[in-house]
C-alpha cells in the first residue's frame, strides 16, 4: 500500500502536515506495519479505503481477543469471503468461535487480506458484535 511505502521511505518520520494527512490511513499511532488496530471494543479506524489488489493488515492492539470476520451479505457478490482463522463463511467462523474461540487474534496478533474485487466490505468482531465492533473496507478500482 502506498502509505506504508511512504512511511518506510521516510523512516516513519514525516512532516507534521504529512502526518496529519496520513493519520487516518496509517493505522493506530501512525505505525507503518498495519492499517487497522483493534481497541477494546472498536476497530481503529472503523473504515479504510484501498485500491484493488491492496492488502489490509489488522493488528490486535488491545488486551482482549478479537476476530476479523466478513458479515453475511456484507461483501460484493464475486468477492472472496475473509475471516481470521481462514473460515469459508460466517456460520463456520461463528461456530468455531462458539466452540473453542476459533479465529481469535490475541494481543499483537495480525491478520491480513488482499482485496481483488472493488466494492464495500463489512466485517465484524464476533465476540464484540453486540457491542458494535464493526468495520468497513472500501475497495476502489
Steps between C-alpha positions, in 0.01 A plus 500: 500500500629846419475640852721224642750547218507876570553450872773241439685733265483787747608273784164535670567870562288732293445871516215619719283570195563156352439332834166676534409405143579135562367473855182319399676281246815388673334299773489563871789713616618551143695175496583393146463125552122475534191682378231423759553465873265323737414688816303353791168521308573676170704484183715809449445640248149363448522549122794481259508561125744304285555411136433166330798274573590667831543299817348625825677401820314487831689488830353426841622798700289421808514248783170340387468221242337607172411364157479648153202340325317608185127534563228302322404697192755768585743437216469535121348199319824393328725564800679239708372459857761595759538421868778461750529125537449444126134399512291463184192687624357690795316202648821294511687788665222551757484129579878481544496801732218352708663157527865590574560869423606416145633789294601701806778752481681562829691817588762565233359246251443608141264402224518612139285472191560607141197655331461415130141607430387865526215583734412543866591230751347488847659298777451439870671376813285201593541523881434876498230516234230586753717790616515640146852396398456525123730627228493578130751470218420694183689363200532730201617426145 
